[in-house]
Amino acid sequence: MLEILINLLTLSVAAGFVGAISGLGGGVFIVPALVIFAHMPMKVAVGASLISVVATSAGASVAFVRDGWTNLKVAMVLECATVTGAVIGAYLAGVVPTVVLELLFAAMMLQSAYFTITKRGDDILTKGDPLAERLELAGEVPDLSGQPIHYEVVNVPQGGALMVVAGLMSGLLGIGSGALKVMAMDYIMHLPLKVSSATSNFMIGVTAGAGALVFLARGDVATTIAAPVAIGVTVGALSGSRVLPHLKVESLRIVFVIILVLIAAEMGWRALSGI
Amino acid sequence: MPKQEEENRILREWTPFLLRTILITAMIFLVVGLVLTYTFAPDYYVDRYHAVQQGHLIGKEKIGHGVLLGRIREGNPHAVLTLGLFVLTLVPLARVAFCFILFIRERDYTYVALTAYVLAGLIVGVLVGSVG
């Protein structure tokens, strides 16, 4: 038993660590790690990953919420969309053939790789649209000198539409869909990048939680796997977030892209060759 | 203090506390469960691991709350692990429920409706999973 536990903990600590320093979350790495290295069925990997993503989101969100980087109201508005998508996605995960899940996973890895390459700077707006104003979504972030900068929010329905897709992918594939969520908030709704990342991290808990509840209630969460994976991914993610400020993440970006493309290739190959 | 600022202050103070408390509780159950499993039921764990690997246990990990509590009282290691996972899934439920109650107290009915929708979505998730 000790050997199995060490293997699972090593895989999940590594996945949580890389997920945290890449900003993509542990789910993106733990699902393929369980499928490829621990030879687990895709559905088992997805169930275990959803549970661990809930844990890492809770752990990582604490500092962001306390320090005011998370826009809680934007999170609550968009969670309506992600929860809807996640419940539908988690239901479909029980009926969709594994080959489709593997192909979708490969596609999401390529999207995450694209997102990692094309991350851009802030584009702060000073005038929000009427719906965002009615929902009081505007916020403040400190600039380099610590002075607060006011930002406004636009395009809530369009951002919400992409969030339904993010939720769907989360429930289907056991990932947090952080790359899609940050894209929706940063590119479409024009939130500052760090606010988008912190808010996405916070929302991931509810999105993955919705999927995890479907999997748990259906009896699809393998306790034997999910328990050590949840511990390992959480430890890895917390260590990663501690190390992150001391790393030159820009220089690691190409490494993350290569890993994501390799995972996409492996999962795509598995789907097409019927392994 | 304006209503929005007061809401934000309460959310920023209490949300991290809620998240951290439930997460630590869940982790304690999971670690204790693994230690108990390693001490008292290592062969059971290995058998289940291989059964999961071969896909035999997909859809078969359902356990009723009454049965779970009974097994925990007996010190069943697997039940302690299952409880740890249940507690983890309480993180989002508790956080949204807390916001829902806060917005009712603050009479912010737009956000009462939004958080009610998210809560309902989480509960529907349990129902959807239960029926298959």
Interface residues (C-beta under 8 A of the other chain):
Chain A: M1 L2 I4 L5 A38 H39 M40 P41 K43 V44 I51 V54 A55 S57 A58 G59 S61 V62 A63 V65 R66 G68 L72 K73 M76 V77 E79 C80 V83 T84 A86 V87 A90 Y91 G94 R134 L135 E136 G205 V206 A208 G209 A210 G211 A212 L213 V214 F215 L216 A217 R218 G219 D220 V221 A222 T223 T224 I225 A226 A227 P228 A230 I231 T234
Chain B: Q4 N8 L11 R12 T15 P16 L19 R20 I22 L23 A26 M27 L30 V31 G33 L34 T37 Y38 P42 D43 Y45 V46 R48 Y49 V52 Q53 G55 L57 I58 G59 K60 E61 K62 I63 H78 L81 T82 G84 L85 F86 L88 T89 V91 P92 L93 R95 V96 C99 T110 Y111 L114 T115 Y117 V118 G121 L122 V124 G125 V126 L127 V128 G129 S130 G132
